[in-house]
Amino acid sequence: MIFSLSAISSTRAASLNDLQKKQSEINKNISDNAKKVSEKKEEIKQTSNDIAGLDKNITEAEAKINDTQSKISDTENQIKDKEDDISKKNAELAKQEEDQRETVRTLYENGNVDVLFLIIGSNTLSEVIDQSHYLETLQDKIESIIKEVNRLKSELEKQKNELEGKKKELSNLEEQQKAYKYGLDQSKAQKNRILADAQSDKKTLEAQIAESQKMNSQVQSQINSILASMNKGDGRSVAARDRGTSAVGFMWPMDYKYISCYYGESTPFQSFHSGIDLVSIAGTPVYAAGDGTVTVVADMMSGGSYYGYGKYIVIGHNARFSSLYGHLMGFATNVGAEVKKGDVIGYEGSTGWSTGPHLHFEIWDNGARVNPINYLP
């Protein structure tokens, strides 16, 4: 994975190659997990919406429980009132029935006296009339008592039926209350489970990313150590002009020490690297890879911070080819300038999505990003 210098021994080159492969795998793992974390955050966001719905259900269930409890209390009070009424009516009915028996007894005792005896036994005609009126009054009273007794019995039966209805209503309300409480408990449990699962998954993924980043740092440290050892003594770089020109007219865009990432590999920012990364000292001049017209000189910025390519340049070479130069420290050209192959157009930097000074170089073939190695000498 490294374009080694001629002075590098094959053993060190192999070790470096292995480490860079390992780093590539780690970066891919970081990238994959970062994507999963992003998806999990989206899931948590959606879960929050679901929880809001559950909270609404919980609030509604609690309102129904409170309303039902109020109805249960009212029904219990109504049942007590009915039972008190029935007790009073029973006492009243017993009294009326006793009055009825007493009146019938009195009427029976007086009913055995014939009219002649009633007249003889009376001192005056007025007494006869009074005695006769008394008996008629007793008969009327009996009829009235019988009517009242029947009315009380009918009302008592009605109240007993109403009492049974209220008791049944109370039983139904209590069953409904149980159902509401069960539904409430289920909603609360579901809410806690969903949130706990999502947060747990997110924590696990973030822990994996942290561990991968730690491993990546360790691997990078080993890579740096090998590179320092390889460059010790001569400090030479690959000179772009020494490499010549390719069949399609391109030269290497910078004097570089090594290639840190190739086309198609994964990085902490890309699952598929769209170019090659050439590493040297920050500020190293960057050359136009071929003749052409500068079409873009721009800064990728958002909220005052660089992202993506950072400071970058695009050169249109002909109807087929364009080239891009990213993460620059500064520019040495402007839009519309006609440049020749080898002209200095900018300086290596680390702006945008970058972990250290390097040149990100791309070649576009009919607008599609292609592997630059296939088009360079």
C-alpha positions in Angstrom: 0.0 0.0 0.0 3.0 2.3 0.1 4.9 3.6 -2.9 8.4 3.1 -1.3 11.6 4.9 -1.9 14.5 3.1 -3.6 16.5 3.3 -0.3 13.9 1.4 1.7 14.7 -2.2 2.5 12.3 -4.8 1.4 11.7 -6.0 5.0 10.8 -2.5 6.2 8.6 -2.0 3.1 6.8 -5.3 3.8 6.2 -4.3 7.5 5.0 -0.9 6.5 2.7 -2.5 3.9 1.2 -4.8 6.6 0.7 -2.0 9.0 -1.0 0.2 6.4 -3.3 -2.7 5.5 -4.1 -3.1 9.1 -4.7 0.6 9.4 -7.0 0.5 6.4 -9.0 -2.2 8.0 -9.2 -0.3 11.3 -10.3 2.9 9.5 -13.0 0.9 7.6 -14.2 -0.5 10.9 -14.3 3.1 12.4 -16.1 4.3 9.3 -18.6 1.4 9.4 -19.3 1.9 13.1 -19.5 5.7 12.7 -22.2 5.1 10.1 -24.0 2.7 12.5 -23.8 5.3 15.3 -25.3 7.8 13.0 -28.1 5.4 12.1 -28.5 4.6 15.8 -28.8 8.3 16.6 -31.5 8.5 13.9 -33.2 5.5 15.5 -33.0 7.1 18.9 -34.5 10.3 17.4 -37.3 8.1 15.9 -37.6 6.3 19.3 -38.0 9.7 21.0 -41.0 10.3 18.6 -42.3 6.8 19.5 -41.8 7.6 23.2 -43.7 10.8 22.8 -46.6 8.8 21.4 -46.3 6.3 24.3 -46.2 9.3 26.8 -49.5 10.4 25.2 -50.9 7.0 25.6 -49.7 6.9 29.2 -51.3 10.3 29.9 -54.6 9.2 28.4 -54.5 6.0 30.3 -53.8 7.8 33.6 -56.7 10.2 32.8 -59.0 7.2 32.1 -57.9 5.6 35.4 -58.6 8.7 37.4 -62.0 9.2 35.6 -62.9 5.5 36.2 -61.8 5.7 39.8 -64.1 8.7 40.2 -67.0 6.8 38.7 -66.2 3.8 40.9 -66.4 6.1 44.0 -69.7 7.7 42.8 -71.2 4.3 42.1 -70.1 3.0 45.5 -71.8 6.1 47.1 -74.9 5.5 45.0 -75.0 1.8 46.1 -74.7 2.9 49.8 -77.5 5.4 49.3 -79.7 2.7 47.7 -79.0 0.3 50.5 -79.9 3.0 53.0 -83.1 3.7 51.1 -84.0 0.0 50.9 -83.3 -0.3 54.7 -85.7 2.6 55.3 -88.3 1.3 53.0 -88.1 -2.1 54.6 -88.7 -0.5 58.0 -91.5 1.6 56.6 -93.1 -1.5 55.0 -92.9 -3.4 58.2 -94.7 -0.6 60.1 -97.4 -0.3 57.4 -97.9 -4.0 57.5 -98.2 -3.9 61.3 -100.7 -1.0 61.0 -102.6 -3.0 58.5 -102.8 -6.0 60.8 -103.9 -3.8 63.7 -106.6 -2.1 61.6 -107.9 -5.5 60.3 -108.0 -6.8 63.9 -110.0 -3.8 65.1 -112.4 -4.0 62.1 -112.9 -7.7 62.7 -113.7 -7.1 66.4 -116.2 -4.4 65.5 -117.6 -6.1 62.5 -119.3 -8.8 64.8 -121.7 -6.2 66.3 -125.0 -6.2 64.3 -126.8 -3.0 63.5 -129.6 -3.5 66.1 -127.0 -4.0 68.9 -125.1 -1.0 67.7 -128.3 1.1 67.9 -129.4 -0.3 71.3 -125.9 0.1 72.7 -125.7 3.7 71.7 -127.2 6.5 73.9 -128.0 8.7 71.0 -128.4 8.6 67.3 -125.3 10.7 67.0 -123.3 7.8 68.7 -124.8 5.4 66.2 -123.6 7.5 63.3 -120.2 8.0 64.9 -119.8 4.3 65.4 -120.7 3.6 61.8 -118.4 6.3 60.5 -115.5 4.9 62.6 -116.0 1.5 61.0 -116.1 3.0 57.5 -112.9 5.0 58.3 -111.2 1.8 59.4 -112.2 0.1 56.1 -110.8 3.1 54.2 -107.7 3.0 56.2 -107.1 -0.7 55.4 -107.5 0.0 51.7 -105.1 2.9 51.9 -102.6 0.8 53.9 -102.9 -2.0 51.3 -102.2 0.5 48.5 -99.2 2.0 50.4 -97.8 -1.5 51.1 -98.1 -2.5 47.5 -96.4 0.8 46.5 -93.6 0.3 48.9 -93.1 -3.3 47.7 -93.0 -2.2 44.1 -90.6 0.7 44.9 -88.5 -1.6 47.0 -88.3 -4.2 44.2 -87.3 -1.4 41.8 -84.6 -0.1 44.1 -83.2 -3.7 44.6 -83.0 -4.0 40.8 -81.3 -0.7 40.6 -78.9 -1.8 43.3 -78.0 -4.9 41.4 -77.5 -2.8 38.3 -75.1 -0.5 40.2 -73.2 -3.4 41.6 -72.8 -4.8 38.1 -71.7 -1.4 36.8 -69.2 -1.2 39.7 -67.8 -4.7 38.7 -67.5 -3.6 35.1 -65.7 -0.4 36.1 -63.3 -2.3 38.3 -62.5 -4.7 35.4 -62.0 -1.7 33.1 -59.7 -0.1 35.6 -57.6 -3.3 35.7 -57.3 -3.2 31.9 -56.3 0.5 31.9 -53.7 -0.1 34.6 -52.3 -3.1 32.7 -52.1 -1.1 29.5 -50.4 1.7 31.4 -47.8 -0.6 32.8 -47.2 -2.2 29.4 -46.7 1.3 27.8 -44.2 2.4 30.5 -42.3 -0.9 30.2 -42.1 -0.6 26.4 -41.0 3.0 26.6 -38.1 2.1 29.1 -37.1 -1.0 27.0 -37.0 0.9 23.7 -34.9 3.8 25.1 -32.6 1.5 27.1 -31.9 -0.8 24.0 -31.2 2.2 21.7 -28.9 3.9 24.2 -27.1 0.6 25.0 -26.5 -0.1 21.3 -25.2 3.5 20.8 -22.8 3.1 23.8 -21.5 -0.2 22.5 -20.8 1.3 19.0 -19.1 4.4 20.5 -16.9 2.1 22.7 -16.0 0.1 19.6 -15.1 3.3 17.7 -13.0 4.5 20.7 -11.2 1.2 20.8 -10.6 1.2 17.0 -9.3 4.8 17.2 -6.9 3.7 20.0 -5.7 0.9 17.8 -5.4 3.2 14.8 -3.2 5.6 16.9 -0.9 2.7 17.9 -0.6 1.5 14.3 0.0 5.0 13.1 2.8 5.4 15.7 4.4 2.2 14.4 4.1 3.5 10.8 5.7 6.8 11.7 8.5 5.0 13.5 9.2 2.9 10.4 9.0 5.9 8.1 11.4 7.9 10.3 13.8 4.9 10.2 13.5 4.6 6.4 14.1 8.3 5.8 17.0 8.6 8.3 20.2 9.6 6.7 19.2 10.7 3.3 15.7 12.3 3.8 15.1 12.0 0.1 11.6 12.3 -1.5 10.2 11.1 -4.8 10.7 14.0 -7.2 7.7 14.5 -9.3 9.7 15.6 -12.4 11.9 12.6 -12.2 9.0 10.4 -12.8 8.3 11.8 -16.2 5.0 12.1 -18.0 2.3 9.5 -18.6 0.8 8.4 -21.9 -2.2 10.7 -21.3 0.0 13.7 -20.4 0.0 13.7 -16.6 3.0 14.1 -14.2 3.0 13.5 -10.4 1.5 16.6 -8.7 4.0 16.9 -5.8 7.4 15.8 -4.5 6.4 13.3 -1.8 7.8 10.9 0.7 5.2 8.2 0.6 1.5 7.5 -0.3 -0.6 7.3 2.9 -3.8 6.2 1.3 -4.7 4.7 -2.1 -7.7 4.9 -4.3 -10.6 2.7 -3.1 -9.4 2.3 0.5 -11.4 3.3 3.6 -10.5 6.3 5.8 -12.0 7.8 8.9 -14.0 10.0 6.6 -14.7 7.8 3.5 -15.6 4.2 3.1 -14.2 4.5 -0.5 -11.2 6.8 -0.9 -11.7 8.8 -4.1 -8.1 9.6 -4.9 -4.6 9.1 -3.5 -2.9 11.0 -0.6 0.7 12.1 -1.1 2.6 13.0 2.1 5.4 15.4 2.6 6.3 18.4 4.8 3.5 21.0 5.1 4.0 23.8 2.6 5.5 21.6 -0.1 4.7 23.1 -3.5 1.8 21.4 -5.5 2.2 21.3 -9.3 -0.4 21.2 -12.0 -0.5 17.6 -13.2 -1.1 18.7 -16.8 -1.7 21.6 -19.0 -5.2 23.2 -18.6 -7.4 25.9 -17.3 -8.1 26.4 -13.6 -11.9 26.0 -13.1 -12.2 26.1 -9.3 -10.2 27.7 -6.5 -12.4 27.4 -3.4 -12.7 26.8 0.3 -15.1 24.2 1.6 -16.4 25.8 4.8 -19.4 25.6 7.0 -20.0 27.6 10.2 -16.4 29.0 10.0 -14.8 25.5 9.8 -13.3 23.6 6.9 -14.8 20.3 5.8 -14.4 17.9 2.9 -11.6 19.0 0.6 -10.9 22.2 2.6 -8.9 24.5 0.4 -8.9 22.9 -3.1 -8.3 23.5 -6.8 -9.7 21.9 -9.9 -8.0 22.1 -13.3 -9.8 21.2 -16.6 -7.2 19.7 -18.9 -9.4 18.9 -22.0 -12.9 17.6 -22.8 -12.1 14.3 -21.1 -9.8 14.9 -18.1 -9.9 17.1 -15.0 -7.8 16.9 -11.8 -8.5 18.0 -8.2 -6.0 19.0 -5.5 -7.4 19.0 -1.9 -6.5 20.0 1.7 -4.2 22.8 0.5 -2.5 25.3 2.9 -2.8 28.1 0.3 -3.3 29.0 -3.4 -0.8 30.1 -6.0 -3.3 30.5 -8.9 -6.8 31.8 -9.6 -9.9 30.8 -11.5 -9.5 31.1 -15.3 -5.7 30.9 -15.2 -4.0 28.9 -18.0 -1.4 26.6 -16.4 1.3 24.4 -17.8 2.2 21.0 -16.5 4.6 21.5 -13.5 3.4 25.1 -12.7 3.1 25.7 -8.9 -0.7 26.1 -8.2 -0.7 25.8 -4.3 0.9 24.4 -1.2 0.4 21.2 0.7 -1.7 21.6 3.9 -4.2 19.9 6.2 -7.5 21.8 5.7 -10.8 20.1 5.6 -11.3 16.4 6.6 -7.6 15.6 7.2 -5.6 13.9 9.9 -2.3 15.5 8.9 -0.5 17.4 6.1 -0.9 15.7 2.7 -2.2 16.3 -0.8 -5.4 14.6 -1.8 -5.2 14.1 -5.6 -8.0 13.0 -7.9 -8.3 12.5 -11.6 -11.7 12.7 -13.3 -12.3 10.9 -16.6 -15.4 12.2 -18.3 -16.6 13.4 -14.9 -16.1 10.1 -13.1 -13.4 9.7 -10.4 -10.9 7.1 -11.4 -7.7 5.6 -9.9 -5.0 8.2 -10.4 -2.2 5.6 -10.4 -3.5 4.3 -13.7 -3.0 7.7 -15.3 0.3 8.7 -13.8 3.9 7.8 -15.0 
